[in-house]
Amino acid sequence: MQYRIRKENEWLIWTEDNKFGLFDSEQDTLSIGLNWFRGNKHEIRLKSQFVALQADNPKSLISDSGGYLYDSNDLLKPFTQGVTSFQIRYKYELAPLSYLYLVYSKGGRNYDEDENLSKSEIFEQPWNNPSDEVYSIKFRLKY
């Protein structure tokens, strides 16, 4: 398990054409990984990552043909973005280099211009409303 916080003052992002935004940002990332092996034939693997990004104090910039940045009067709003990815996988060895996989995966992304969301709300939104949720079975046969 790992928890990281990354803060940046004056985080520069491209918005469109020759327009840019300058934000103060804080990104919290929670990563979870777990592997369990039972003998030589069974494996269960869990991987997950949750990201909460808050971008505040926006400042609009524009670039000229030489690449120099200047203040702009365009309106930029603070925003939050949450990203969730989760996978649990069971792997069974049928024969050497031949496997059966059972996989469940879920993921989503949320973008919101509400700067008053808590970190837990940013983490929860893509989890509760995933854009992808997949159950799959896969065979890999070596002969």
N, C-alpha and C positions, 0 to 999 in steps of 0.2 A: 504494500500500500504506500502511496506517495501523495503528498499534498504540496503544491507549489503556488506561490503568489508572486506575480510579476507586475511591478508598477513602472509606468513610463510617464514622464512629463514630456509634453510636446510630441506625441505619437502622430506621425504624419501618414495619412492614408489618401489614396486617390479616390475621388468620388465620380467624376465624369470628365470627358474631354481634357481640358487643361486646368481643371478645378481640383482642389485638394482640401482636406480638413485636418486641422491640428487639434488633438484631444489630449487630455490627461486620462490615462487608462489604468485599470487594474484588472488583471486576469487571474482567476483562481482555477486551478486544475487539480482534480482528484482522480488518480489512476489506481486501479485495483487489478491485481493479477494473482491467480491461484492455479496451481497444477497439482493434480493428485494422480498417482500411479498405483495400480493394484496389480502386482505381478508384471509380466512382460506383455500382456495382451490388452489391458484396460487402461484408458487415460481419460480423465475429465479435466477440461481446461476452462477457466473463467477469465475473461478480460473485460474491463470496463473503463471508460473515461468520461468524466463530466467536466465541462468547462463553463465558467461564468465570466463574461467580459462586461465591464462597465466603462463607458467612455463619456467623460464629463468635460465641462468648460470648452465647448467647441469654438474654434476660430476658423473662418473661411479664408482660403488663399487661392490665388490664381497665378499661373506661370506664363511668362512671355515666351517668344520664339527662341530666346537664348537659354531658357531653362531657369531663369531667376524667378523667385516667388515674391509676390506682393500681396498685401492685405486686400480682401474683397468684401463687398457688401452683401454677398449671398448669405441666406439664412441657413444655418446648420443647427440641428438639434442634438442634444445628448442622446445616447442610445445604450441599450443592453443587448447582449446576445448570449444565448445558451446553446450548448451542443452536448448531446448525449450519445454515447455508443456503448453497447452491451452485447456480449456474446458468451454463451456457454455451449461447449462442444464435448460430446462423448465420442471416443475413438476406440474401435475394437479391431485387433489384428486377426484377420481371418486366416492368413498364411503369410509367410515372409513377403514383405512389401505389398501386401493386399489388405485393404482396410475398409471398414464400414464406419461412416461418420453420421451422427445424429446432431443437428445444430439448431439452436434457437438464437436469433439475433434481433436486436431492436435498436433503433436510433432515430434521432431527430434533431432539429435545429429550430431555434426561436429567435426572432429579432423584434425588439420592441423599443419605441421611442419614449417609454416611461422610465425616467431616471430614478424613480422612487421604489423600484423593486428591490427586495432584499436578495442576498446571494442565494438563499435557499429557494426563493421563488424562481430565480433565474435557472437554477439547477433543475427544479421540478417541472417547469413548463414543457421542455422537450421530452422529458421522461413520461409525463402523463398524456401527451399528445404526439406520439412518435410519427414520423413520416414513413418509416419502414418498420415492419415487424414480419420476420420470416422464420418459418420452420422448414428445415430441409434434411433430406437423406442423400448421402453420397456414397457410391461404391468406387473404390480404386482397386483394380485387379492387375496383378503382374503375373504373366504366364510365359 
